[in-house]
Amino acid sequence: MKDFELVKEKIKNADYLLIGIGKHFSEDVEGDNCKKAYEMLLEAISDKNYFIITEDTSDILEKTGFNPKRITAPVREYQKSGSTADSNWELYTKWIMATMNRVTCILELGVTLEQPNIIRWPFEKMATINAKADFIRVNKKLAFLPEELVEKSISIAEYPDNLIAK
C-alpha cells in the first residue's frame, strides 16, 4: 500500500481528524505541487470532523476551501496582534477535549521545531494519552518519533506535498 493510501485509510477509520500543518509542508510554498496537495487533502477529509492548527502565515488553507471555522493559525495571529489566540482558538480547545478516548487520527504535516509547543509537543502528548488515537508524522527533515509513540504511529520521511500530490 502506498504511503498516502495508508494515511487515507487511517483518516477514513477515524471519528475525529486533527491536522497540524508546519512550515515544511512543501519545499516550494507557492508551487503548483503545494496547491494540488492542499486540494487533494481537502478532498480526502471532506466528510470528516476535522480541525487544523497551522504554523503557516498565509491564507492558503482558506483559499483552497478548508472551513475557516476549523482552522486556527497562532503564528499568523501573533504576527497580526501579538497574541497566539485567534478567534478559533477556543473552538479548537473545546474540539480537542471532545476527541479524548475517541477514535482520532492525528496527522502532523511538515511541522518544524521552531515552536514545538504549538503543534509538535501537544500532538505527541495527545497521541500518548488517547489510547484510541493513531499518530502520523510526515516530515522530510524531522520524521523521528518519541519512543512511547513508536507502536501506534506512522512516520514518513517525505515533504507532505510530495506524499499527497504523487
C-alpha positions in Angstrom: 0.0 0.0 0.0 1.4 3.4 -0.9 2.0 5.8 2.0 -0.8 8.3 1.2 -3.2 5.4 0.7 -2.3 4.2 4.2 -2.8 7.8 5.5 -6.2 8.0 3.8 -7.2 4.6 5.3 -6.4 5.9 8.8 -8.3 9.1 8.1 -11.3 7.1 6.9 -11.4 5.0 10.0 -11.2 7.9 12.4 -14.2 9.7 14.0 -12.0 12.8 14.5 -9.1 14.2 12.5 -6.6 16.6 13.9 -4.2 18.1 11.4 -1.1 20.1 12.2 0.5 21.9 9.2 4.0 23.2 9.5 6.4 25.4 7.6 7.9 22.3 6.0 4.7 21.2 4.3 6.4 21.9 1.0 9.8 23.0 -0.3 8.1 25.5 -2.6 5.1 27.0 -0.7 3.9 28.9 -3.8 4.4 25.9 -6.2 1.7 24.0 -8.0 2.5 20.8 -6.1 1.7 22.5 -2.8 -1.6 23.8 -4.1 -2.5 20.4 -5.6 -1.6 18.7 -2.3 -3.9 21.0 -0.3 -6.7 20.3 -2.8 -6.2 16.6 -2.5 -6.0 16.8 1.3 -9.3 18.7 1.3 -10.9 16.0 -0.8 -9.6 13.3 1.5 -11.1 14.9 4.6 -14.2 16.5 3.2 -16.6 14.3 5.2 -14.6 14.2 8.4 -14.9 16.0 11.7 -11.6 17.8 11.5 -9.7 20.7 12.9 -6.4 22.2 11.6 -3.7 24.1 13.5 -1.1 25.6 11.3 2.2 27.3 11.5 1.6 28.9 8.1 1.1 32.6 8.0 -0.7 32.8 4.7 -4.4 32.1 4.0 -3.8 29.3 1.5 -6.0 26.9 3.5 -9.0 29.2 3.4 -8.3 29.9 -0.3 -8.2 26.2 -1.0 -11.7 25.7 0.5 -11.0 24.4 4.1 -13.6 25.6 6.5 -12.2 28.8 8.2 -14.0 27.9 11.4 -12.0 24.7 11.5 -8.6 26.4 11.3 -6.5 28.1 14.0 -3.3 29.9 13.0 -1.4 31.0 16.1 1.7 32.1 14.3 -0.2 34.2 11.8 -2.3 35.7 14.7 0.8 36.5 16.7 2.2 38.4 13.7 -1.0 40.4 13.5 -1.9 41.1 17.1 0.9 39.9 19.4 -1.3 37.1 20.8 -1.4 33.5 19.6 -5.1 33.0 20.4 -7.1 33.8 17.2 -10.9 33.7 17.1 -10.9 29.9 16.6 -8.6 29.1 19.5 -11.4 28.5 22.0 -13.3 26.3 19.4 -10.0 24.4 18.9 -9.5 23.7 22.6 -13.1 22.6 23.0 -12.9 20.3 19.9 -9.7 18.8 21.3 -11.5 17.9 24.6 -14.2 16.1 22.6 -11.6 13.8 21.0 -10.4 12.2 24.3 -10.9 8.5 24.3 -12.4 8.7 20.7 -11.0 7.2 17.5 -8.8 10.1 16.4 -6.3 10.4 13.6 -3.6 12.9 14.5 -1.9 13.9 11.3 1.3 16.1 11.5 2.5 17.5 8.2 5.9 19.2 8.0 5.9 20.7 11.5 9.2 22.3 12.5 11.0 22.5 15.8 11.0 26.3 15.8 7.9 26.4 18.1 7.3 22.8 19.2 4.9 24.0 21.9 2.3 24.9 19.2 1.9 21.6 17.4 4.6 19.0 17.8 4.7 18.5 21.6 0.9 18.8 22.1 0.2 16.4 19.3 2.7 13.9 20.8 1.1 14.3 24.2 -2.5 13.8 22.8 -1.4 10.7 20.9 0.2 9.3 24.0 -2.8 10.0 26.3 -5.6 8.9 23.9 -5.4 5.1 23.6 -7.7 5.3 20.5 -5.5 7.7 18.6 -3.3 7.0 15.6 -0.4 9.4 15.1 1.0 10.1 11.6 4.1 12.3 11.2 5.1 13.3 7.7 8.3 15.3 7.7 11.2 15.2 5.3 13.7 16.5 7.8 12.2 15.7 11.2 10.5 12.3 10.9 11.7 10.8 14.2 9.2 9.6 16.8 9.4 9.6 20.6 9.8 6.1 21.9 6.4 6.0 23.6 4.7 6.5 20.3 6.5 4.1 18.0 4.0 1.3 18.4 1.0 3.4 17.5 2.5 5.7 14.9 3.5 6.0 11.3 6.5 8.1 10.3 7.0 9.1 6.7 10.3 10.9 5.8 8.9 13.0 2.9 7.6 16.5 2.2 3.9 16.3 2.8 3.0 17.9 -0.5 5.1 15.3 -2.4 3.4 12.5 -0.5 -0.1 13.7 -1.1 0.2 15.0 -4.6 2.0 12.0 -6.1 
